Amino acid sequence: MKKLTILLFLLFIILQSKSQDVLHLTDCYDLATNNYPLIQQKDLLKKYEENRLSQLEKKFLPTVNLILQASYQSDVTELSIDEATASMMGMQVPDISKDQYRANLNIQQLIWDGGVSREQKKVERLDTELKEQNLKAELYKIKDQVNQLFFNNMLLEKQLRILALGKENLLNNIKTLKEVVKQGMALSSDVNVLEAEVISIDQQLTELSHNRIAVLQMLSEYIGKEINTNQKFDYDEITLMPDNIEIKRPEIKGFELSRLKLEANMAQIEASKSPMISGSGQLGYGRPALNMLSNDFDPFYKVGINLSWNLWDWGKKNSDKSLLNINSEIIKTRQESFEHNIRIKNKQSTSNVRKLEEFLKQDTKIIELRTNIRATAESQLKKGSLTSADYLTELNKETQSKLNFEYHKIQLALAKLNLKYNLGQL
């Protein structure tokens, strides 16, 4: 019982390690997204928004300025009365100094800005949301790149197997043909033709091998993980929802957020037409103070409330609103163009899916026929009425028909993914 437990445990470890050796398409999505440099913008955008909102909040905090002033002026205020008359009236004519000194502590407090700050906050939040949505659109495009590389690799692998099978078939024929040449029943040039074809296949194999290595290197760069040519790949079954043709691409929400941001800018312009109310205060010490006829250093203060209202801006705000309306129309046409192009791509992708589905049905029939032919050849081989080379030819044709089926199946999966990608369903 103990040995059985250990055996089962080892079997589990082996199966687990094998499952980890397979690179799934969804894993590539996650790895590529997390490895993309732009992903770092997510946190930076939030920090930027927080700082901007904090700046807007500080508009309603009082501002305090300290002003120190020393000056000398050519003339000062004087009373046009002589000292004798002033003495009779019980007055003393002040002697105002031409050098003056003042220290002011000025305080300004915004009380009401007509709602401009409130609308600015909306603009900032929408701007951050729009940037985040644009980032999602960029990250979504990575899935398309991963799809192309992932399935191109699988297609190249199938092509390599098909070509290798064709080469094997040719080598068997060359071997048989050389025996026939020895018997004087064929020319050596016939062998040369087949050998030249083998070299041509070797060239194709070399090209495909290097293409596959390049594809794997690009995929490695995307996902941030080294991939070798022995890596196994897999993907889940891809199902389409024929009734669901709604476009859910992240770009669509980006267009919507762009329009909402323009509306918030419009509201901000409207709010700027309202009056602004602020309070002010001043604490000071100087000579002279508020009493210009005193030549003594005195403290002083002033408090007040201010109203500022721009009653006429020569149509600038209306011009700004007109520009925003034009931008809104531009965004509308861009969205219409985007959706138009998506619908065109969908028609092409849908046609490609149907074509490949038909190919697979035909492949199934071809496999059935090739299997029957191979079975007949196998029976003839056992009876001695068929050479082994001819049998191998039929066997290779059966195998190639099965490989063609797998090849078209991969193409169909990629075509379905292209359709789902266009619709924003990935």
Beta strands, then each sheet from edge to edge (+ up, - down):
strand 1: 22-24
strand 2: 63-72
strand 3: 99-112
strand 4: 232-234
strand 5: 276-287
strand 6: 298-308
sheet 1: 1+ 4+
sheet 2: 2+ 3- 5+ 6-
end
